[in-house]
């Protein structure tokens, strides 16, 4: 599926307001299960837009501690 910059804006606004239902420019309305799911969609859109532009997508890596390691 190809994403557009307007798709990114719609998802970003939903995240900012805590909304789980998104209406895309093509008329589709989708209700997501969680904000985490919307964050994943935003990452997918970023990667798709970067690939279409021929630029590498950036990645957010979360690093946690192993139990007892500081």
ROMIFI-843620 format. One record per residue: residue number from 1; x, y, z of N, C-alpha, C in turn. Coordinates in steps of 0.001 Angstrom, whole numbers, plus 500000, padded with zeros to 6 digits. Layout:
% ROMIFI-843620
SITE / i / n.u / n.v / n.w / ca.u / ca.v / ca.w / c.u / c.v / c.w
SITE / NUM / X / Y / Z / X / Y / Z / X / Y / Z
...
//
This chain:
% ROMIFI-843620
SITE / i / n.u / n.v / n.w / ca.u / ca.v / ca.w / c.u / c.v / c.w
SITE / 1 / 500850 / 498830 / 500000 / 500000 / 500000 / 500000 / 500895 / 501232 / 500000
SITE / 2 / 500589 / 502169 / 499155 / 501336 / 503423 / 499091 / 500690 / 504452 / 500014
SITE / 3 / 501524 / 505106 / 500781 / 501044 / 506146 / 501684 / 501404 / 507508 / 501135
SITE / 4 / 500632 / 508494 / 501517 / 500897 / 509872 / 501093 / 501265 / 510711 / 502310
SITE / 5 / 501885 / 511860 / 502074 / 502177 / 512755 / 503200 / 500907 / 513136 / 503972
SITE / 6 / 499776 / 513227 / 503293 / 498539 / 513571 / 504009 / 498117 / 512437 / 504941
SITE / 7 / 498412 / 511173 / 504575 / 498138 / 510039 / 505466 / 498945 / 510191 / 506752
SITE / 8 / 500194 / 510618 / 506608 / 501060 / 510801 / 507768 / 500491 / 511881 / 508697
SITE / 9 / 500039 / 512962 / 508114 / 499484 / 514073 / 508905 / 498255 / 513611 / 509681
SITE / 10 / 497383 / 512858 / 509032 / 496159 / 512368 / 509678 / 496509 / 511475 / 510875
SITE / 11 / 497468 / 510583 / 510693 / 497863 / 509668 / 511770 / 498552 / 510447 / 512890
SITE / 12 / 499387 / 511387 / 512529 / 500079 / 512208 / 513531 / 499070 / 513002 / 514377
SITE / 13 / 498059 / 513544 / 513739 / 497015 / 514282 / 514475 / 496229 / 513362 / 515397
SITE / 14 / 495943 / 512162 / 514935 / 495227 / 511203 / 515780 / 496056 / 510877 / 517015
SITE / 15 / 497345 / 510653 / 516827 / 498217 / 510373 / 517966 / 498242 / 511547 / 518940
SITE / 16 / 498305 / 512754 / 518401 / 498388 / 513945 / 519251 / 497141 / 514130 / 520101
SITE / 17 / 496005 / 513699 / 519597 / 494752 / 513898 / 520313 / 494275 / 512645 / 521054
SITE / 18 / 494952 / 511522 / 520823 / 494540 / 510273 / 521463 / 493397 / 509570 / 520757
SITE / 19 / 493066 / 510025 / 519555 / 491979 / 509400 / 518790 / 492445 / 508071 / 518199
SITE / 20 / 491575 / 507099 / 518182 / 491896 / 505801 / 517600 / 491261 / 505606 / 516237
SITE / 21 / 490320 / 506459 / 515859 / 489676 / 506371 / 514550 / 490262 / 507429 / 513637
SITE / 22 / 490645 / 506991 / 512444 / 491309 / 507860 / 511477 / 490531 / 507826 / 510164
SITE / 23 / 490282 / 508987 / 509590 / 489650 / 509057 / 508270 / 490701 / 509570 / 507287
SITE / 24 / 491040 / 508725 / 506306 / 492054 / 509064 / 505320 / 491440 / 509856 / 504175
SITE / 25 / 492300 / 510511 / 503397 / 491852 / 511380 / 502307 / 491031 / 510625 / 501261
SITE / 26 / 491291 / 509322 / 501103 / 490557 / 508549 / 500098 / 489185 / 508089 / 500599
SITE / 27 / 488819 / 508511 / 501826 / 487507 / 508188 / 502364 / 487472 / 507005 / 503310
SITE / 28 / 488573 / 506248 / 503375 / 488607 / 505103 / 504298 / 488594 / 505598 / 505740
SITE / 29 / 487865 / 504914 / 506571 / 487888 / 505172 / 508003 / 488325 / 503891 / 508686
SITE / 30 / 489344 / 504019 / 509533 / 489889 / 502858 / 510216 / 489961 / 503167 / 511703
SITE / 31 / 489521 / 502222 / 512526 / 489663 / 502351 / 513971 / 490750 / 501389 / 514415
SITE / 32 / 491772 / 501932 / 515046 / 492899 / 501141 / 515522 / 492651 / 500719 / 516955
SITE / 33 / 493324 / 499684 / 517407 / 493097 / 499123 / 518739 / 493800 / 499896 / 519846
SITE / 34 / 494882 / 500586 / 519487 / 495647 / 501279 / 520526 / 496504 / 502373 / 519895
SITE / 35 / 497004 / 503245 / 520748 / 497928 / 504273 / 520274 / 499245 / 503654 / 519827
SITE / 36 / 499609 / 502543 / 520427 / 500819 / 501829 / 520007 / 500676 / 501374 / 518560
SITE / 37 / 499496 / 500890 / 518213 / 499241 / 500467 / 516833 / 499362 / 501661 / 515885
SITE / 38 / 498868 / 502814 / 516307 / 499000 / 504024 / 515489 / 500467 / 504446 / 515359
SITE / 39 / 501244 / 504306 / 516436 / 502674 / 504627 / 516368 / 503377 / 503719 / 515372
SITE / 40 / 503006 / 502454 / 515364 / 503590 / 501509 / 514394 / 503201 / 501889 / 512969
SITE / 41 / 501959 / 502306 / 512793 / 501521 / 502746 / 511471 / 502309 / 503969 / 511031
SITE / 42 / 502548 / 504896 / 511937 / 503315 / 506093 / 511613 / 504727 / 505709 / 511169
SITE / 43 / 505339 / 504749 / 511836 / 506660 / 504264 / 511437 / 506620 / 503624 / 510056
SITE / 44 / 505571 / 502859 / 509795 / 505407 / 502230 / 508487 / 505258 / 503291 / 507395
SITE / 45 / 504467 / 504311 / 507668 / 504283 / 505396 / 506710 / 505601 / 506117 / 506468
SITE / 46 / 506344 / 506407 / 507544 / 507643 / 507075 / 507396 / 508577 / 506273 / 506505
SITE / 47 / 508626 / 504967 / 506721 / 509473 / 504111 / 505897 / 509033 / 504094 / 504443
SITE / 48 / 507731 / 504053 / 504230 / 507194 / 504042 / 502876 / 507497 / 505353 / 502145
SITE / 49 / 507313 / 506466 / 502844 / 507587 / 507769 / 502233 / 509080 / 507944 / 501966
SITE / 50 / 509915 / 507457 / 502882 / 511367 / 507542 / 502686 / 511796 / 506702 / 501482
SITE / 51 / 511230 / 505506 / 501368 / 511567 / 504637 / 500242 / 511135 / 505261 / 498921
SITE / 52 / 509956 / 505871 / 498916 / 509464 / 506515 / 497697 / 510344 / 507699 / 497307
SITE / 53 / 510920 / 508354 / 498321 / 511791 / 509507 / 498059 / 513233 / 509077 / 497797
SITE / 54 / 513521 / 507788 / 498010 / 514872 / 507287 / 497784 / 515838 / 507635 / 498908
SITE / 55 / 515305 / 507898 / 500092 / 516162 / 508203 / 501235 / 515995 / 507120 / 502285
SITE / 56 / 517050 / 506881 / 503064 / 516911 / 505861 / 504102 / 515973 / 506331 / 505196
SITE / 57 / 515198 / 505418 / 505710 / 514284 / 505729 / 506819 / 515071 / 505680 / 508123
SITE / 58 / 514756 / 506562 / 509020 / 515401 / 506506 / 510333 / 514619 / 505540 / 511203
SITE / 59 / 515278 / 505010 / 512198 / 514629 / 504049 / 513081 / 514803 / 504495 / 514522
SITE / 60 / 513791 / 504269 / 515301 / 513850 / 504518 / 516725 / 514088 / 503185 / 517402
SITE / 61 / 515155 / 503117 / 518159 / 515493 / 501880 / 518848 / 515341 / 502126 / 520337
SITE / 62 / 514547 / 501305 / 520981 / 514381 / 501404 / 522427 / 515320 / 500409 / 523084
SITE / 63 / 516091 / 500901 / 524014 / 517044 / 500050 / 524700 / 516666 / 499997 / 526167
SITE / 64 / 516523 / 498813 / 526686 / 516186 / 498640 / 528085 / 517325 / 497974 / 528821
SITE / 65 / 517195 / 497872 / 530124 / 518213 / 497222 / 530938 / 517818 / 495769 / 531161
SITE / 66 / 518822 / 494949 / 531221 / 518573 / 493584 / 531683 / 518410 / 493680 / 533197
SITE / 67 / 517688 / 492786 / 533759 / 517436 / 492825 / 535202 / 518751 / 492847 / 535967
SITE / 68 / 518924 / 493844 / 536836 / 520104 / 493942 / 537665 / 521291 / 494596 / 537006
SITE / 69 / 521212 / 494932 / 535746 / 522334 / 495549 / 535033 / 522072 / 497040 / 534923
SITE / 70 / 523051 / 497849 / 535266 / 522893 / 499296 / 535194 / 523980 / 499909 / 534377
//
